[in-house]
């Protein structure tokens, strides 16, 4: 049996599965199984795995998964790309979802784990400083393919400047407060088209006064969402960031998004973007309407600047997010942990199966309810 690592996530095709595992070399992808927690064959996949990687919020929300794997003697790793241990201090922004992620709870939950994969060096430093685990492994995102290789950098007076939003829920209000009025000001001088992913139509009035608005539905499938955005020939990807204690621990995967769709990134001047280099691979602005207006006006009129920013972002992604580190990590884990034989797999099913059956049934029922609510 070919050895494989099992990655357990909420959705196999969301941004976390896609950005951190889809870009691995083909020979490694054949040895990485990304599975959803509610997957019917999860027990069999778990039993045959050389090791299991528990993704992000799954440390607590996947119920008995970690305990079941530990009880069955399956080597365990945890993956994290945000500092959830600080987000739980900001329920006014992120809600109550991360309440369990205190230092002590995470330290206790990680006992018996072989290691922790972390998406940024600053996150590695936080885990080390707070002694959350003694084996910390940096595991950055992997750049997505370029979906729009041919870009017309000159925006003529009759073509709209296309400004897109493609970000998390915590950024949407800031987009409405900062970027929308800036785009309206610019629309008095030239045609503007806003391409908005996931922002409710009710939050933004209909197109008017030189500005057209295109709403795209929020698609949790990362690749499909980027494909849809790339087809709109976006010029600027606007990515406003609210203040948060988590910001210094994020990675700059927004550059991956912008590069992939053939756009330049316009970012708030705050961590982690204010430490990306000099000159930076994006245009940075302060969080006020005047700064966003000036930046959008500059980008809409300066083709050379946009071409230069895109080239810097492309170079940054090729250097920092080329997947070489990730491939080395996966190969090392596969070398370290042997594939279980038939007797071990049978024992794992007997030990882990009963622990997971109830949790999986509950998880699947909740997913069904979410799908029904989404259709209504």
C-alpha positions in Angstrom: 0.0 0.0 0.0 1.3 3.4 -1.0 2.1 5.5 2.2 -0.1 8.6 2.6 -0.8 11.5 4.9 -4.4 12.2 5.8 -5.4 15.8 6.1 -8.8 16.3 7.8 -10.5 19.6 7.1 -14.0 21.1 7.1 -14.1 21.4 3.3 -11.5 19.8 1.0 -11.8 22.5 -1.7 -11.9 25.6 0.5 -9.0 28.1 0.7 -7.2 26.1 3.4 -7.1 22.8 1.5 -6.4 24.5 -1.8 -3.7 27.0 -0.8 -1.7 24.6 1.4 -1.9 21.3 -0.4 -3.2 21.6 -4.0 0.1 23.2 -5.2 2.3 20.3 -4.0 4.2 18.4 -6.7 2.1 15.7 -8.4 4.0 12.8 -6.9 3.3 14.1 -3.5 -0.3 14.9 -4.1 -0.8 11.2 -4.7 0.4 10.7 -1.1 -1.7 13.4 0.5 -5.4 12.6 1.1 -7.4 15.7 1.9 -10.7 14.6 3.4 -13.7 16.3 5.0 -14.5 15.4 8.6 -17.9 14.2 7.6 -16.5 11.9 4.8 -18.0 8.4 4.9 -14.7 6.7 4.5 -12.9 8.7 7.2 -12.3 5.7 9.6 -10.7 3.6 6.8 -8.6 6.6 5.7 -7.5 7.2 9.2 -6.7 3.6 9.8 -4.3 3.4 6.7 -2.6 6.8 7.2 1.1 7.2 8.0 0.0 10.3 10.0 -3.0 12.6 10.2 -3.0 16.5 9.9 -5.9 18.2 11.8 -6.7 21.4 10.1 -7.2 24.8 11.8 -10.5 24.9 13.9 -10.7 21.1 13.8 -8.6 20.9 17.0 -11.8 21.3 19.0 -14.7 21.3 16.5 -13.9 17.9 15.0 -15.0 16.3 18.3 -13.2 13.0 19.0 -11.0 13.0 16.0 -7.8 14.0 17.8 -8.5 11.7 20.7 -9.5 8.8 18.4 -6.3 9.1 16.4 -4.2 9.3 19.6 -6.0 6.3 21.1 -5.3 4.3 17.9 -1.6 5.3 18.0 -1.8 7.4 14.8 0.8 10.2 14.6 -0.9 13.5 14.7 0.0 17.0 13.5 -2.0 20.3 13.8 -2.1 23.0 11.1 -2.9 26.7 11.8 -2.7 29.8 9.6 -4.2 32.4 12.0 -3.5 33.2 15.6 -6.8 31.9 16.9 -5.4 32.3 20.4 -5.6 36.1 20.0 -8.9 36.1 18.0 -10.7 34.7 21.0 -10.0 38.0 22.7 -11.9 39.9 19.9 -15.5 38.5 19.9 -16.8 41.8 18.8 -15.1 41.3 15.4 -14.9 37.5 15.0 -17.8 36.3 17.2 -17.7 33.6 19.8 -16.2 30.9 17.5 -12.7 30.9 18.9 -13.6 31.0 22.6 -11.9 27.6 23.3 -8.6 28.8 21.9 -6.8 29.9 25.0 -3.1 29.1 25.5 -3.8 26.5 28.2 -6.6 24.8 26.2 -4.5 24.6 23.0 -1.4 23.5 25.0 -3.4 20.7 26.6 -5.1 19.6 23.3 -1.7 19.4 21.6 -0.2 17.0 24.1 0.7 13.8 22.2 0.9 15.5 18.9 4.1 15.0 16.9 4.2 18.6 15.7 2.4 21.8 14.6 2.5 23.2 11.0 2.2 27.0 11.1 1.7 29.3 8.1 4.0 32.2 9.1 7.2 32.6 10.9 5.6 35.0 13.4 3.1 32.3 14.3 6.0 29.9 14.9 7.5 32.5 17.2 4.3 33.0 19.1 3.9 29.2 19.7 7.5 29.0 20.8 7.3 32.0 23.2 4.1 30.6 24.8 5.5 27.0 24.9 2.5 25.6 23.1 4.4 22.7 21.6 8.1 21.8 21.2 8.1 20.9 17.5 7.0 23.8 15.3 7.2 23.6 11.5 6.8 26.6 9.2 4.4 25.6 6.4 3.5 28.7 4.2 0.8 28.9 1.5 1.6 27.7 -2.0 1.0 30.1 -4.9 -2.0 29.4 -7.1 -1.5 29.2 -10.9 -1.8 32.5 -12.9 -5.3 32.4 -14.4 -5.0 35.6 -16.5 -1.5 35.6 -18.1 -2.2 38.4 -20.6 -3.0 41.8 -19.0 -3.6 45.1 -20.7 -2.0 47.5 -18.3 -3.3 50.6 -20.0 -6.8 51.6 -18.9 -8.2 53.8 -21.6 -10.7 56.6 -20.8 -13.6 54.6 -22.1 -12.8 51.4 -20.3 -13.9 51.1 -16.6 -11.2 50.6 -14.0 -12.3 47.3 -12.4 -11.8 47.2 -8.6 -12.6 43.9 -6.9 -13.2 42.7 -3.3 -12.5 39.1 -2.4 -12.0 38.8 1.4 -13.4 37.5 4.6 -16.5 38.6 6.4 -14.5 40.8 8.9 -13.3 43.0 5.9 -16.7 43.7 4.3 -17.9 46.5 6.5 -14.5 48.3 6.1 -14.8 47.9 2.3 -18.2 49.6 2.5 -16.9 52.4 4.8 -13.6 53.1 2.9 -13.4 51.7 -0.6 -16.9 52.3 -1.7 -16.9 56.0 -1.1 -13.4 56.2 -2.6 -14.6 54.5 -5.7 -17.6 56.8 -5.9 -15.3 59.8 -5.9 -13.2 58.3 -8.6 -16.3 57.6 -10.7 -16.9 61.3 -11.1 -13.7 61.4 -13.2 -13.8 58.0 -15.0 -15.9 54.8 -15.4 -15.6 52.4 -12.5 -16.7 48.8 -12.1 -16.8 47.1 -8.7 -16.6 43.3 -8.8 -17.7 42.2 -5.3 -17.5 38.7 -3.9 -19.8 37.8 -1.0 -20.9 41.3 -0.2 -24.7 41.5 0.3 -26.5 43.5 -2.4 -28.4 45.3 0.3 -25.2 46.7 1.7 -24.4 48.6 -1.6 -26.8 50.6 -3.7 -27.4 49.8 -7.3 -25.0 51.0 -10.0 -25.2 54.7 -10.7 -23.2 57.9 -11.6 -20.4 56.3 -13.6 -20.0 53.3 -11.4 -21.3 49.8 -12.3 -21.5 47.1 -9.6 -21.1 43.4 -10.3 -22.0 41.0 -7.5 -20.5 37.5 -7.5 -21.8 34.9 -5.1 -19.4 33.7 -2.4 -18.1 30.3 -3.5 -16.3 28.4 -0.7 -14.4 26.5 -3.5 -11.3 28.5 -3.7 -10.3 27.6 -7.2 -13.8 28.2 -8.6 -14.0 31.6 -6.8 -10.7 32.7 -8.3 -11.7 31.4 -11.8 -14.9 33.5 -11.7 -13.0 36.6 -10.6 -10.3 36.2 -13.2 -12.9 36.3 -16.0 -13.8 39.9 -15.0 -10.4 41.3 -16.0 -9.9 43.0 -12.6 -7.3 45.8 -12.4 -7.1 46.3 -8.6 -7.8 43.9 -5.7 -8.8 46.1 -2.8 -8.1 44.4 0.5 -8.9 46.7 3.5 -7.8 45.3 6.9 -9.3 46.2 10.2 -7.0 46.5 13.3 -6.6 43.2 15.0 -4.0 41.6 17.3 -3.9 38.7 14.8 -2.7 40.8 11.9 1.1 40.4 12.6 0.6 36.6 12.5 -1.2 36.4 9.1 0.5 35.5 5.8 0.3 37.6 2.7 -1.8 35.2 0.6 -3.7 38.2 -0.8 -0.7 38.6 -3.1 -1.4 35.0 -4.4 -5.0 36.0 -5.2 -4.1 39.3 -6.9 -1.3 37.6 -9.0 -3.5 34.8 -10.0 -6.3 37.0 -11.4 -3.9 39.5 -13.1 -4.6 42.4 -10.6 -2.5 44.5 -8.3 -3.1 44.5 -4.6 -4.2 47.7 -2.7 -3.7 47.0 1.0 -4.1 48.7 4.3 -0.8 49.9 5.7 -0.5 47.6 8.7 0.9 44.1 9.5 1.6 41.8 7.9 1.7 43.9 4.7 3.9 46.7 6.0 6.9 44.3 6.3 6.8 42.7 2.9 9.9 44.6 1.6 11.0 47.9 0.2 9.7 48.6 -2.4 6.7 46.5 -1.4 4.8 44.2 -3.8 1.6 46.1 -3.3 0.4 49.7 -2.8 -0.1 50.4 0.9 -2.6 53.1 2.1 -3.9 54.4 5.4 -7.4 53.5 6.5 -9.2 56.7 5.5 -11.3 57.5 2.5 -8.9 60.2 1.3 -6.0 57.8 1.1 -8.0 55.1 -0.6 -9.3 57.6 -3.1 -5.8 58.9 -3.9 -4.5 55.3 -4.3 -7.3 54.2 -6.6 -6.8 57.3 -8.7 -3.1 56.7 -9.0 -3.5 53.0 -9.9 -6.3 53.8 -12.5 -4.0 56.2 -14.3 -0.5 54.9 -14.0 0.0 51.8 -16.1 3.7 51.7 -15.4 3.1 51.6 -11.6 0.6 48.7 -12.0 2.9 46.8 -14.2 5.8 47.2 -11.7 3.6 46.3 -8.7 2.4 43.1 -10.4 6.0 42.2 -11.3 7.0 42.6 -7.6 4.1 40.5 -6.4 4.9 37.8 -9.0 8.5 37.7 -7.8 7.4 37.6 -4.1 5.1 34.7 -4.7 7.7 32.8 -6.7 10.2 33.3 -3.9 8.1 32.9 -0.8 5.2 30.7 -1.9 6.8 28.4 -4.4 5.9 25.2 -2.5 9.5 24.0 -2.0 9.3 24.3 1.8 6.0 22.5 1.8 7.2 19.6 -0.3 10.2 19.2 2.0 8.0 19.1 5.0 5.6 16.5 3.5 8.5 14.3 2.3 10.0 14.4 5.8 6.7 13.4 7.4 6.3 10.5 5.0 9.9 9.3 5.7 9.4 9.6 9.5 6.1 7.7 9.8 5.7 4.2 8.3 2.6 3.0 6.5 0.7 0.7 8.9 0.3 -3.0 8.0 -3.0 -4.9 7.8 -3.0 -5.9 11.4 -2.4 -2.3 12.6 -5.1 -1.0 10.2 -7.6 -3.4 11.6 -6.7 -2.5 15.2 -7.0 1.2 14.4 -10.5 0.7 13.0 -11.5 -1.1 16.2 -10.0 1.6 18.4 -10.9 4.8 16.5 -14.2 3.8 14.8 -16.6 3.9 17.7 -15.1 7.3 18.9 -15.8 8.9 15.5 -19.2 7.4 14.5 -21.3 9.7 16.7 -19.3 12.8 16.0 -19.4 12.3 12.2 -23.2 11.8 12.3 -23.6 15.0 14.2 -21.3 16.9 11.8 -23.1 15.6 8.8 -26.5 16.5 10.2 -25.3 20.1 10.9 -23.9 20.3 7.3 -27.3 19.2 6.0 -29.1 21.9 8.0 -26.6 24.5 6.7 -27.2 23.5 3.1 -31.0 23.6 3.6 -30.8 27.1 5.1 -28.5 28.3 2.2 -31.1 27.1 -0.4 -33.8 29.0 1.4 
